[in-house]
């Protein structure tokens, strides 16, 4: 906006300066609020002070004003980039400094946690827990490769891509020695992939199922019965250790279910009792006397 509050001209009639009383006829003067004054007195007494350079805005200068603040037109520049703001959109910010719209948008934009530069409209970015990064600044703390919009694992103030997290933090399977990234199970305080904890014979997964371990090999119930378990000398069925008859009686090279270890003559159970072996058969202590 222009001055509006005073006029400048050359006096053709006889008038004296309102302040210094010097004659103004034939001289340049300024009329403000009905008073005529010389240019010198105007600049000394009446002129507005530029908020930027702190000097008076003389009668020959172009003046801009906004909300009772005044600038020389040459001083009306963006505080940040120094671009002239005459006829341009602007914003008055702290300390009465004027900013262009571009610098205002940049200053108010969120800052990238990686490079600390502003993230302006149109920039691809990544947000996590009220923090923001340029997409290319969001990198793995281990390998420094760009994670961007890919999967990642947070650890404190660090972020890891899937591969680095696996090698740095994941448990290692007791069988294949590869990282366990999800699921898995534990046996005797050792971690296993579910697909690695299998029956040594039929290869079915044993997670959540009954099994038997024999010399670092694992067997499901069916395969243990068929391939590994000893056969009871009494009933000829496998001794599995499951269900009824979990106790086993061993004598010489033969084994029995505890409920099958009984006297051949009277069928009395002999587990944990005295017995006699006669002609390959088992008897209680009394029955051989009756033979």
MIDOSE-1310 file (N, C-alpha, C; in nm, 2 decimals, decimal comma, always signed):
residues 291
xxxx	+0,09/-0,12/+0,00/+0,00/+0,00/+0,00/+0,09/+0,12/+0,00; +0,04/+0,23/-0,06/+0,11/+0,36/-0,06/+0,10/+0,44/+0,07; +0,15/+0,56/+0,07/+0,15/+0,64/+0,19/+0,01/+0,67/+0,23; -0,07/+0,74/+0,15/-0,21/+0,77/+0,18/-0,23/+0,87/+0,29
xxxx	-0,13/+0,90/+0,37/-0,15/+0,99/+0,48/-0,08/+1,13/+0,46; -0,02/+1,14/+0,35/+0,05/+1,27/+0,32/+0,06/+1,28/+0,17; +0,08/+1,41/+0,13/+0,11/+1,43/-0,02/+0,24/+1,51/-0,03; +0,30/+1,49/-0,15/+0,43/+1,56/-0,18/+0,41/+1,65/-0,30
xxxx	+0,46/+1,76/-0,30/+0,45/+1,85/-0,41/+0,55/+1,96/-0,40; +0,54/+2,06/-0,50/+0,62/+2,18/-0,50/+0,54/+2,30/-0,47; +0,57/+2,38/-0,37/+0,49/+2,49/-0,33/+0,50/+2,61/-0,43; +0,38/+2,65/-0,48/+0,37/+2,77/-0,57/+0,33/+2,89/-0,50
xxxx	+0,27/+2,87/-0,38/+0,23/+2,99/-0,30/+0,32/+3,01/-0,18; +0,30/+3,12/-0,11/+0,40/+3,15/+0,00/+0,34/+3,08/+0,12; +0,42/+2,98/+0,17/+0,40/+2,91/+0,29/+0,53/+2,88/+0,36; +0,52/+2,88/+0,49/+0,64/+2,85/+0,56/+0,63/+2,71/+0,62
xxxx	+0,75/+2,64/+0,64/+0,75/+2,51/+0,70/+0,69/+2,52/+0,84; +0,60/+2,43/+0,87/+0,53/+2,43/+1,00/+0,62/+2,41/+1,12; +0,74/+2,35/+1,09/+0,83/+2,32/+1,20/+0,95/+2,41/+1,21; +1,02/+2,43/+1,10/+1,14/+2,52/+1,10/+1,11/+2,66/+1,05
xxxx	+0,99/+2,68/+1,00/+0,95/+2,82/+0,96/+1,02/+2,86/+0,83; +1,10/+2,78/+0,77/+1,17/+2,82/+0,64/+1,06/+2,83/+0,53; +1,08/+2,93/+0,45/+0,98/+2,95/+0,34/+0,98/+2,83/+0,24; +0,87/+2,79/+0,19/+0,85/+2,67/+0,11/+0,83/+2,71/-0,04
xxxx	+0,81/+2,84/-0,07/+0,77/+2,87/-0,20/+0,88/+2,83/-0,30; +0,85/+2,76/-0,40/+0,94/+2,71/-0,50/+1,02/+2,59/-0,46; +0,99/+2,54/-0,34/+1,06/+2,42/-0,29/+0,97/+2,30/-0,28; +1,03/+2,18/-0,27/+0,95/+2,06/-0,25/+0,90/+2,06/-0,10
xxxx	+0,78/+2,01/-0,08/+0,73/+2,01/+0,05/+0,64/+1,89/+0,07; +0,60/+1,86/+0,19/+0,51/+1,75/+0,23/+0,40/+1,81/+0,31; +0,28/+1,77/+0,27/+0,16/+1,81/+0,34/+0,11/+1,68/+0,42; +0,10/+1,69/+0,55/+0,05/+1,58/+0,63/-0,04/+1,64/+0,74
xxxx	-0,16/+1,58/+0,75/-0,26/+1,62/+0,85/-0,28/+1,77/+0,85; -0,29/+1,83/+0,72/-0,32/+1,97/+0,70/-0,20/+2,06/+0,73; -0,08/+2,01/+0,76/+0,04/+2,09/+0,78/+0,14/+2,07/+0,67; +0,20/+2,19/+0,63/+0,30/+2,18/+0,53/+0,44/+2,19/+0,60
xxxx	+0,53/+2,10/+0,55/+0,66/+2,10/+0,61/+0,77/+2,07/+0,50; +0,89/+2,11/+0,52/+0,99/+2,09/+0,43/+1,03/+1,94/+0,43; +1,10/+1,90/+0,33/+1,14/+1,75/+0,33/+1,23/+1,72/+0,44; +1,32/+1,81/+0,48/+1,41/+1,78/+0,59/+1,33/+1,76/+0,72
xxxx	+1,24/+1,84/+0,75/+1,16/+1,83/+0,88/+1,07/+1,71/+0,87; +1,02/+1,68/+0,75/+0,93/+1,56/+0,74/+1,01/+1,43/+0,78; +1,13/+1,42/+0,72/+1,21/+1,30/+0,75/+1,25/+1,30/+0,89; +1,28/+1,42/+0,95/+1,32/+1,42/+1,09/+1,21/+1,40/+1,19
xxxx	+1,09/+1,45/+1,16/+0,99/+1,46/+1,26/+0,87/+1,37/+1,22; +0,83/+1,37/+1,10/+0,70/+1,30/+1,06/+0,71/+1,17/+1,00; +0,82/+1,14/+0,93/+0,83/+1,01/+0,85/+0,82/+0,89/+0,94; +0,76/+0,78/+0,88/+0,76/+0,65/+0,95/+0,89/+0,59/+0,94
xxxx	+0,92/+0,50/+1,04/+1,05/+0,44/+1,05/+1,04/+0,30/+0,99; +1,13/+0,26/+0,90/+1,12/+0,12/+0,84/+1,15/+0,02/+0,95; +1,07/-0,08/+0,96/+1,08/-0,18/+1,07/+1,20/-0,27/+1,04; +1,25/-0,27/+0,92/+1,36/-0,36/+0,88/+1,50/-0,29/+0,90
xxxx	+1,52/-0,17/+0,84/+1,65/-0,11/+0,84/+1,65/+0,00/+0,95; +1,54/+0,03/+1,01/+1,53/+0,13/+1,12/+1,56/+0,27/+1,08; +1,56/+0,30/+0,95/+1,58/+0,43/+0,90/+1,44/+0,50/+0,86; +1,43/+0,63/+0,86/+1,31/+0,69/+0,82/+1,28/+0,67/+0,68
xxxx	+1,15/+0,66/+0,65/+1,11/+0,64/+0,51/+1,08/+0,78/+0,45; +1,17/+0,83/+0,37/+1,17/+0,97/+0,32/+1,06/+0,99/+0,22; +1,04/+1,12/+0,19/+0,93/+1,16/+0,10/+0,95/+1,10/-0,04; +1,07/+1,08/-0,07/+1,10/+1,03/-0,21/+1,10/+0,87/-0,22
xxxx	+1,08/+0,81/-0,10/+1,08/+0,66/-0,10/+0,94/+0,61/-0,11; +0,93/+0,49/-0,17/+0,81/+0,42/-0,17/+0,79/+0,34/-0,04; +0,67/+0,36/+0,02/+0,65/+0,30/+0,15/+0,54/+0,19/+0,14; +0,57/+0,08/+0,22/+0,47/-0,02/+0,23/+0,43/-0,04/+0,38
xxxx	+0,31/-0,06/+0,40/+0,27/-0,08/+0,54/+0,17/-0,20/+0,56; +0,18/-0,26/+0,68/+0,09/-0,37/+0,71/+0,08/-0,37/+0,87; -0,05/-0,36/+0,91/-0,08/-0,36/+1,06/+0,01/-0,27/+1,14; +0,01/-0,14/+1,09/+0,08/-0,04/+1,16/+0,23/-0,06/+1,16
xxxx	+0,28/-0,13/+1,07/+0,43/-0,15/+1,05/+0,46/-0,10/+0,91; +0,58/-0,05/+0,90/+0,62/+0,02/+0,77/+0,75/-0,03/+0,73; +0,77/-0,03/+0,59/+0,89/-0,07/+0,53/+0,92/+0,02/+0,41; +1,05/+0,04/+0,38/+1,09/+0,08/+0,24/+1,05/-0,03/+0,15
xxxx	+1,01/+0,00/+0,03/+0,98/-0,11/-0,06/+1,10/-0,20/-0,09; +1,22/-0,14/-0,08/+1,34/-0,22/-0,11/+1,37/-0,31/+0,02; +1,32/-0,28/+0,13/+1,34/-0,35/+0,25/+1,24/-0,46/+0,27; +1,13/-0,46/+0,19/+1,02/-0,55/+0,21/+1,06/-0,68/+0,14
xxxx	+1,14/-0,76/+0,21/+1,20/-0,89/+0,15/+1,18/-1,00/+0,25; +1,18/-1,12/+0,20/+1,17/-1,24/+0,28/+1,29/-1,25/+0,37; +1,26/-1,27/+0,50/+1,37/-1,27/+0,60/+1,46/-1,39/+0,57; +1,41/-1,50/+0,51/+1,48/-1,62/+0,49/+1,56/-1,62/+0,36
xxxx	+1,49/-1,59/+0,25/+1,55/-1,61/+0,12/+1,58/-1,47/+0,05; +1,54/-1,36/+0,11/+1,56/-1,23/+0,06/+1,49/-1,19/-0,07; +1,40/-1,27/-0,10/+1,32/-1,24/-0,22/+1,23/-1,12/-0,20; +1,21/-1,03/-0,29/+1,12/-0,92/-0,27/+0,98/-0,96/-0,26
xxxx	+0,91/-0,91/-0,17/+0,77/-0,95/-0,14/+0,67/-0,84/-0,19; +0,72/-0,74/-0,27/+0,63/-0,64/-0,32/+0,54/-0,72/-0,42; +0,41/-0,71/-0,40/+0,30/-0,77/-0,48/+0,31/-0,93/-0,47; +0,37/-0,98/-0,36/+0,38/-1,12/-0,34/+0,31/-1,16/-0,21
xxxx	+0,26/-1,28/-0,20/+0,20/-1,32/-0,07/+0,31/-1,34/+0,04; +0,28/-1,30/+0,16/+0,38/-1,31/+0,27/+0,31/-1,34/+0,40; +0,39/-1,36/+0,50/+0,34/-1,38/+0,64/+0,43/-1,31/+0,73; +0,37/-1,24/+0,83/+0,44/-1,17/+0,94/+0,46/-1,27/+1,05
xxxx	+0,59/-1,30/+1,08/+0,62/-1,40/+1,18/+0,69/-1,34/+1,30; +0,75/-1,42/+1,39/+0,81/-1,37/+1,51/+0,91/-1,26/+1,48; +0,92/-1,16/+1,58/+1,01/-1,05/+1,56/+0,98/-0,96/+1,45; +0,85/-0,96/+1,41/+0,80/-0,87/+1,30/+0,88/-0,90/+1,17
xxxx	+0,92/-1,02/+1,14/+0,99/-1,05/+1,02/+0,89/-1,11/+0,92; +0,91/-1,06/+0,79/+0,82/-1,11/+0,69/+0,88/-1,23/+0,62; +0,80/-1,33/+0,58/+0,85/-1,45/+0,52/+0,76/-1,47/+0,39; +0,82/-1,52/+0,29/+0,75/-1,56/+0,17/+0,67/-1,69/+0,20
xxxx	+0,58/-1,72/+0,11/+0,49/-1,84/+0,14/+0,58/-1,97/+0,13; +0,68/-1,97/+0,04/+0,76/-2,09/+0,02/+0,84/-2,12/+0,15; +0,90/-2,01/+0,20/+0,99/-2,03/+0,32/+0,90/-2,06/+0,44; +0,78/-2,00/+0,45/+0,69/-2,03/+0,56/+0,66/-2,18/+0,56
xxxx	+0,62/-2,23/+0,44/+0,58/-2,37/+0,43/+0,70/-2,46/+0,47; +0,82/-2,43/+0,43/+0,94/-2,51/+0,46/+0,97/-2,50/+0,61; +0,96/-2,38/+0,67/+0,99/-2,37/+0,81/+0,89/-2,44/+0,90; +0,77/-2,44/+0,86/+0,67/-2,51/+0,94/+0,66/-2,66/+0,91
xxxx	+0,73/-2,71/+0,81/+0,72/-2,85/+0,78/+0,79/-2,93/+0,88; +0,74/-3,06/+0,90/+0,81/-3,15/+1,00/+0,95/-3,18/+0,95; +1,04/-3,21/+1,05/+1,18/-3,23/+1,02/+1,21/-3,38/+1,01; +1,29/-3,42/+0,91/+1,32/-3,56/+0,90/+1,42/-3,60/+1,01
xxxx	+1,39/-3,71/+1,08/+1,47/-3,76/+1,19/+1,61/-3,81/+1,14; +1,62/-3,84/+1,01/+1,74/-3,88/+0,95/+1,84/-3,77/+0,91; +1,79/-3,68/+0,83/+1,88/-3,57/+0,78/+1,85/-3,44/+0,84; +1,74/-3,43/+0,92/+1,70/-3,31/+0,99/+1,65/-3,20/+0,89
xxxx	+1,64/-3,23/+0,77/+1,58/-3,13/+0,67/+1,43/-3,14/+0,67; +1,36/-3,03/+0,63/+1,22/-3,03/+0,63/+1,16/-3,13/+0,53; +1,05/-3,19/+0,56/+0,97/-3,27/+0,47/+0,86/-3,19/+0,42; +0,86/-3,15/+0,29/+0,76/-3,06/+0,24/+0,66/-3,14/+0,16
xxxx	+0,55/-3,07/+0,13/+0,44/-3,14/+0,06/+0,49/-3,21/-0,07; +0,45/-3,33/-0,09/+0,49/-3,40/-0,21/+0,61/-3,50/-0,19; +0,69/-3,48/-0,07/+0,80/-3,57/-0,04/+0,74/-3,70/+0,01; +0,80/-3,81/-0,04/+0,76/-3,94/+0,01/+0,83/-3,96/+0,15
xxxx	+0,75/-4,00/+0,24/+0,80/-4,01/+0,38/+0,75/-4,13/+0,45; +0,81/-4,16/+0,57/+0,78/-4,28/+0,65/+0,75/-4,22/+0,79; +0,64/-4,26/+0,85/+0,60/-4,21/+0,98/+0,60/-4,33/+1,08; +0,65/-4,31/+1,20/+0,64/-4,42/+1,30/+0,65/-4,35/+1,44
xxxx	+0,54/-4,37/+1,52/+0,54/-4,32/+1,66/+0,57/-4,17/+1,66; +0,50/-4,09/+1,58/+0,51/-3,95/+1,58/+0,64/-3,90/+1,53; +0,72/-3,99/+1,47/+0,85/-3,95/+1,41/+0,83/-3,96/+1,26; +0,91/-3,89/+1,18/+0,89/-3,89/+1,04/+1,03/-3,88/+0,97
xxxx	+1,04/-3,95/+0,86/+1,17/-3,96/+0,78/+1,13/-3,94/+0,63; +1,23/-3,88/+0,56/+1,22/-3,90/+0,41/+1,23/-4,04/+0,39; +1,16/-4,09/+0,28/+1,16/-4,23/+0,25/+1,30/-4,29/+0,24; +1,39/-4,21/+0,17/+1,53/-4,26/+0,15/+1,62/-4,24/+0,27
xxxx	+1,57/-4,17/+0,37/+1,65/-4,15/+0,50/+1,62/-4,26/+0,60; +1,51/-4,34/+0,58/+1,47/-4,44/+0,67/+1,55/-4,57/+0,64; +1,66/-4,59/+0,71/+1,76/-4,69/+0,67/+1,78/-4,79/+0,79; +1,83/-4,91/+0,76/+1,86/-5,01/+0,86/+1,98/-4,97/+0,94
xxxx	+1,97/-4,98/+1,07/+2,08/-4,94/+1,16/+2,20/-5,03/+1,14; +2,18/-5,15/+1,09/+2,29/-5,24/+1,07/+2,36/-5,23/+0,93; +2,28/-5,25/+0,83/+2,34/-5,26/+0,69/+2,33/-5,13/+0,62; +2,26/-5,03/+0,68/+2,24/-4,90/+0,62/+2,17/-4,89/+0,49
xxxx	+2,11/-5,00/+0,45/+2,03/-5,00/+0,33/+1,89/-4,94/+0,36; +1,83/-4,87/+0,25/+1,71/-4,80/+0,27/+1,59/-4,91/+0,30; +1,52/-4,88/+0,41/+1,40/-4,97/+0,44/+1,28/-4,91/+0,36; +1,27/-4,78/+0,36/+1,16/-4,72/+0,29/+1,03/-4,76/+0,35
xxxx	+0,94/-4,81/+0,27/+0,81/-4,86/+0,31/+0,81/-5,01/+0,34; +0,92/-5,07/+0,34/+0,93/-5,21/+0,37/+0,91/-5,25/+0,51; +0,92/-5,38/+0,54/+0,90/-5,43/+0,68/+1,03/-5,40/+0,76; +1,01/-5,37/+0,89/+1,13/-5,34/+0,98/+1,09/-5,38/+1,12
xxxx	+1,20/-5,39/+1,20/+1,18/-5,42/+1,35/+1,25/-5,31/+1,43; +1,17/-5,24/+1,52/+1,23/-5,14/+1,60/+1,30/-5,20/+1,72; +1,42/-5,15/+1,76/+1,49/-5,19/+1,88/+1,54/-5,07/+1,95; +1,47/-5,02/+2,05/+1,51/-4,89/+2,11/+1,50/-4,78/+2,01
xxxx	+1,61/-4,71/+1,99/+1,62/-4,60/+1,89/+1,66/-4,65/+1,75; +1,69/-4,78/+1,74/+1,74/-4,83/+1,61/+1,62/-4,91/+1,54; +1,65/-4,92/+1,41/+1,55/-4,99/+1,32/+1,63/-5,09/+1,23; +1,57/-5,21/+1,22/+1,64/-5,31/+1,14/+1,56/-5,37/+1,03
xxxx	+1,62/-5,39/+0,92/+1,55/-5,46/+0,81/+1,53/-5,61/+0,86; +1,44/-5,68/+0,79/+1,41/-5,82/+0,83/+1,53/-5,90/+0,83; +1,62/-5,90/+0,73/+1,74/-5,98/+0,72/+1,83/-5,95/+0,84; +1,86/-5,83/+0,87/+1,96/-5,79/+0,98/+1,90/-5,83/+1,11
xxxx	+1,77/-5,81/+1,13/+1,71/-5,85/+1,25/+1,72/-6,00/+1,28; +1,70/-6,08/+1,17/+1,71/-6,22/+1,19/+1,85/-6,26/+1,23; +1,95/-6,21/+1,17/+2,08/-6,25/+1,21/+2,13/-6,19/+1,34; +2,08/-6,08/+1,38/+2,13/-6,01/+1,50/+2,05/-6,06/+1,62
xxxx	+1,92/-6,08/+1,61/+1,84/-6,10/+1,73/+1,76/-6,23/+1,73; +1,73/-6,29/+1,62/+1,65/-6,41/+1,62/+1,72/-6,53/+1,68; +1,64/-6,62/+1,74/+1,70/-6,75/+1,79/+1,73/-6,84/+1,68; +1,83/-6,93/+1,70/+1,88/-7,02/+1,59/+1,82/-7,16/+1,62
xxxx	+1,77/-7,22/+1,52/+1,71/-7,35/+1,53/+1,82/-7,45/+1,56; +1,79/-7,54/+1,66/+1,89/-7,64/+1,71/+1,92/-7,74/+1,60; +1,84/-7,75/+1,50/+1,86/-7,85/+1,39/+1,93/-7,79/+1,27; +1,86/-7,69/+1,21/+1,91/-7,64/+1,08/+2,01/-7,52/+1,10
xxxx	+2,01/-7,46/+1,22/+2,10/-7,35/+1,26/+2,06/-7,22/+1,19; +1,94/-7,21/+1,13/+1,89/-7,09/+1,07/+1,81/-7,01/+1,17; +1,79/-6,88/+1,15/+1,71/-6,80/+1,25/+1,57/-6,84/+1,25; +1,51/-6,83/+1,36/+1,36/-6,86/+1,37/+1,29/-6,72/+1,38
xxxx	+1,23/-6,69/+1,27/+1,17/-6,55/+1,26/+1,03/-6,55/+1,31; +0,96/-6,66/+1,31/+0,82/-6,66/+1,36/+0,78/-6,80/+1,41; +0,69/-6,81/+1,50/+0,65/-6,94/+1,55/+0,76/-7,01/+1,62; +0,78/-7,14/+1,59/+0,88/-7,22/+1,65/+0,83/-7,28/+1,78
xxxx	+0,92/-7,37/+1,84/+0,89/-7,43/+1,97/+1,02/-7,45/+2,04; +1,00/-7,49/+2,17/+1,12/-7,51/+2,25/+1,11/-7,65/+2,31; +1,23/-7,73/+2,31/+1,23/-7,86/+2,37/+1,37/-7,87/+2,44; +1,36/-7,90/+2,57/+1,48/-7,90/+2,66/+1,56/-7,78/+2,64
xxxx	+1,49/-7,66/+2,65/+1,55/-7,53/+2,65/+1,62/-7,49/+2,52; +1,59/-7,57/+2,41/+1,65/-7,54/+2,28/+1,54/-7,50/+2,18; +1,56/-7,40/+2,10/+1,46/-7,36/+2,00/+1,46/-7,44/+1,87; +1,35/-7,46/+1,82/+1,33/-7,54/+1,69/+1,23/-7,47/+1,60
xxxx	+1,26/-7,47/+1,47/+1,15/-7,45/+1,38/+1,05/-7,56/+1,39; +0,92/-7,53/+1,37/+0,82/-7,63/+1,38/+0,84/-7,73/+1,27; +0,89/-7,69/+1,15/+0,91/-7,78/+1,04/+1,04/-7,86/+1,06; +1,12/-7,83/+1,16/+1,24/-7,91/+1,18/+1,22/-8,01/+1,30
xxxx	+1,12/-7,99/+1,38/+1,10/-8,08/+1,49/+1,00/-8,18/+1,44; +1,06/-8,29/+1,38/+0,97/-8,39/+1,31/+1,01/-8,53/+1,36; +0,92/-8,62/+1,33/+0,95/-8,77/+1,35/+1,06/-8,81/+1,26; +1,16/-8,88/+1,31/+1,27/-8,93/+1,23/+1,24/-9,03/+1,13
xxxx	+1,12/-9,09/+1,15/+1,08/-9,20/+1,06/+0,98/-9,15/+0,95; +0,87/-9,10/+0,99/+0,76/-9,06/+0,90/+0,77/-8,91/+0,86; +0,85/-8,83/+0,93/+0,88/-8,69/+0,90/+0,76/-8,60/+0,93; +0,66/-8,65/+1,00/+0,55/-8,56/+1,04/+0,59/-8,47/+1,16
xxxx	+0,54/-8,34/+1,16/+0,57/-8,25/+1,26/+0,52/-8,30/+1,39; +0,60/-8,28/+1,50/+0,57/-8,33/+1,63/+0,52/-8,22/+1,73; +0,51/-8,09/+1,69/+0,47/-7,99/+1,77/+0,33/-8,01/+1,82; +0,31/-8,01/+1,96/+0,18/-8,03/+2,01/+0,13/-8,17/+2,02
xxxx	+0,22/-8,27/+1,98/+0,18/-8,41/+1,98/+0,27/-8,49/+2,07; +0,23/-8,61/+2,11/+0,31/-8,69/+2,19/+0,42/-8,76/+2,11; +0,54/-8,77/+2,17/+0,65/-8,82/+2,10/+0,75/-8,88/+2,20; +0,85/-8,96/+2,15/+0,95/-9,01/+2,23/+1,09/-8,98/+2,17
xxxx	+1,18/-8,94/+2,26/+1,32/-8,91/+2,21/+1,40/-9,03/+2,24; +1,48/-9,07/+2,14/+1,57/-9,19/+2,16/+1,70/-9,15/+2,09; +1,80/-9,13/+2,18/+1,94/-9,09/+2,13/+1,93/-8,98/+2,03; +1,88/-8,87/+2,07/+1,87/-8,75/+1,99/+1,78/-8,76/+1,86
xxxx	+1,70/-8,87/+1,85/+1,61/-8,88/+1,75/+1,47/-8,88/+1,81; +1,37/-8,82/+1,73/+1,24/-8,81/+1,78/+1,14/-8,90/+1,70; +1,05/-8,96/+1,77/+0,95/-9,05/+1,70/+0,81/-9,02/+1,75; +0,72/-9,01/+1,66/+0,58/-9,01/+1,69/+0,54/-9,14/+1,76
xxxx	+0,42/-9,15/+1,82/+0,38/-9,27/+1,89/+0,37/-9,39/+1,80; +0,32/-9,37/+1,68/+0,30/-9,49/+1,59/+0,44/-9,54/+1,54; +0,53/-9,45/+1,51/+0,66/-9,49/+1,46/+0,74/-9,55/+1,57; +0,73/-9,50/+1,69/+0,80/-9,55/+1,80/+0,76/-9,69/+1,83
xxxx	+0,63/-9,72/+1,82/+0,58/-9,85/+1,84/+0,63/-9,95/+1,74; +0,63/-9,90/+1,61/+0,66/-9,99/+1,50/+0,81/-10,01/+1,49; +0,89/-9,91/+1,51/+1,03/-9,91/+1,47/+1,13/-9,93/+1,58; +1,09/-9,88/+1,70/+1,19/-9,86/+1,81/+1,15/-9,94/+1,93
xxxx	+1,03/-9,93/+1,97/+0,99/-9,99/+2,10/+1,02/-10,14/+2,11; +1,06/-10,19/+2,23/+1,08/-10,33/+2,25/+0,94/-10,40/+2,26; +0,94/-10,52/+2,23/+0,81/-10,60/+2,23/+0,81/-10,67/+2,37; +0,69/-10,66/+2,43/+0,67/-10,72/+2,56/+0,68/-10,88/+2,54
xxxx	+0,76/-10,94/+2,63/+0,77/-11,08/+2,63/+0,64/-11,15/+2,67; +0,55/-11,08/+2,73/+0,43/-11,14/+2,77/+0,32/-11,13/+2,66; +0,28/-11,00/+2,63/+0,17/-10,99/+2,53/+0,22/-10,97/+2,39; +0,35/-10,95/+2,37/+0,41/-10,94/+2,24/+0,38/-10,80/+2,17
xxxx	+0,31/-10,71/+2,24/+0,29/-10,58/+2,19/+0,40/-10,48/+2,23; +0,42/-10,37/+2,16/+0,53/-10,28/+2,19/+0,51/-10,21/+2,32; +0,63/-10,19/+2,39/+0,63/-10,12/+2,52/+0,66/-9,98/+2,49; +0,56/-9,89/+2,49/+0,58/-9,75/+2,44/+0,60/-9,65/+2,56
xxxx	+0,56/-9,69/+2,68/+0,58/-9,59/+2,78/+0,46/-9,49/+2,79; +0,36/-9,51/+2,70/+0,24/-9,43/+2,70/+0,12/-9,50/+2,76; +0,04/-9,43/+2,82/-0,09/-9,49/+2,88/-0,06/-9,59/+2,99; -0,14/-9,70/+2,99/-0,13/-9,80/+3,09/+0,00/-9,88/+3,08
xxxx	+0,06/-9,90/+3,20/+0,18/-9,98/+3,20/+0,30/-9,90/+3,16; +0,32/-9,78/+3,21/+0,43/-9,70/+3,18/+0,56/-9,76/+3,24; +0,54/-9,84/+3,35/+0,66/-9,90/+3,41/+0,70/-10,02/+3,33; +0,83/-10,05/+3,32/+0,88/-10,16/+3,24/+0,96/-10,25/+3,33
xxxx	+0,95/-10,38/+3,32/+1,03/-10,48/+3,39/+1,13/-10,54/+3,29; +1,25/-10,53/+3,32/+1,36/-10,59/+3,24/+1,42/-10,71/+3,31; +1,44/-10,82/+3,24/+1,51/-10,93/+3,30/+1,59/-11,00/+3,19; +1,72/-11,01/+3,22/+1,81/-11,06/+3,12/+1,79/-10,98/+2,99
xxxx	+1,76/-11,04/+2,88/+1,75/-10,97/+2,75/+1,60/-10,95/+2,71; +1,51/-10,96/+2,80/+1,37/-10,95/+2,77/+1,31/-10,84/+2,86; +1,19/-10,78/+2,81/+1,12/-10,68/+2,88/+0,97/-10,71/+2,88; +0,90/-10,66/+2,98/+0,76/-10,68/+2,99/+0,69/-10,55/+3,03
xxxx	+0,57/-10,53/+3,00/+0,49/-10,43/+3,06/+0,48/-10,47/+3,21; +0,47/-10,38/+3,30/+0,46/-10,42/+3,44/+0,34/-10,51/+3,47; +0,23/-10,48/+3,39/+0,11/-10,56/+3,41/+0,11/-10,69/+3,34; +0,21/-10,71/+3,26/+0,23/-10,84/+3,19/+0,33/-10,93/+3,26
xxxx	+0,40/-10,87/+3,35/+0,50/-10,95/+3,43/+0,43/-11,02/+3,54; +0,39/-11,15/+3,52/+0,31/-11,22/+3,62/+0,34/-11,37/+3,61; +0,30/-11,43/+3,72/+0,33/-11,58/+3,73/+0,26/-11,66/+3,62; +0,34/-11,74/+3,56/+0,28/-11,82/+3,45/+0,17/-11,92/+3,50
xxxx	+0,18/-11,96/+3,62/+0,08/-12,06/+3,67/-0,04/-11,99/+3,74; -0,02/-11,89/+3,83/-0,13/-11,84/+3,91/-0,17/-11,70/+3,86; -0,09/-11,64/+3,77/-0,12/-11,51/+3,71/-0,10/-11,39/+3,81; -0,04/-11,42/+3,92/-0,01/-11,31/+4,02/+0,09/-11,21/+3,96
xxxx	+0,06/-11,08/+3,98/+0,15/-10,98/+3,93/+0,28/-10,99/+4,01; +0,39/-10,98/+3,94/+0,52/-11,00/+4,00/+0,61/-10,88/+3,99; +0,56/-10,77/+3,94/+0,64/-10,64/+3,94/+0,68/-10,60/+4,08; +0,81/-10,58/+4,10/+0,87/-10,54/+4,23/+0,85/-10,65/+4,33
xxxx	+0,84/-10,78/+4,29/+0,82/-10,89/+4,38/+0,92/-11,00/+4,35; +0,95/-11,09/+4,44/+1,03/-11,20/+4,42/+0,97/-11,30/+4,31; +1,06/-11,35/+4,22/+1,00/-11,44/+4,12/+1,11/-11,55/+4,09; +1,07/-11,65/+4,02/+1,16/-11,76/+3,99/+1,15/-11,78/+3,84
xxxx	+1,26/-11,80/+3,77/+1,26/-11,83/+3,63/+1,29/-11,98/+3,61; +1,20/-12,05/+3,55/+1,21/-12,20/+3,54/+1,17/-12,24/+3,39; +1,27/-12,30/+3,32/+1,25/-12,34/+3,18/+1,20/-12,22/+3,10; +1,26/-12,10/+3,12/+1,23/-11,98/+3,04/+1,10/-11,92/+3,08
xxxx	+1,03/-11,97/+3,19/+0,90/-11,91/+3,23/+0,92/-11,85/+3,37; +0,83/-11,75/+3,39/+0,84/-11,68/+3,52/+0,73/-11,73/+3,61; +0,77/-11,75/+3,74/+0,68/-11,80/+3,84/+0,70/-11,72/+3,97; +0,59/-11,71/+4,05/+0,60/-11,66/+4,18/+0,69/-11,75/+4,26
xxxx	+0,72/-11,71/+4,38/+0,81/-11,79/+4,47/+0,74/-11,92/+4,51; +0,61/-11,92/+4,51/+0,54/-12,04/+4,57/+0,51/-12,14/+4,46; +0,48/-12,10/+4,34/+0,43/-12,19/+4,24/+0,53/-12,30/+4,19; +0,66/-12,28/+4,19/+0,75/-12,38/+4,15/+0,75/-12,50/+4,24
xxx	+0,71/-12,48/+4,37/+0,70/-12,59/+4,46/+0,58/-12,68/+4,43; +0,49/-12,63/+4,36/+0,37/-12,71/+4,32/+0,38/-12,78/+4,19; +0,49/-12,75/+4,12/+0,50/-12,81/+3,99/+0,53/-12,96/+4,00
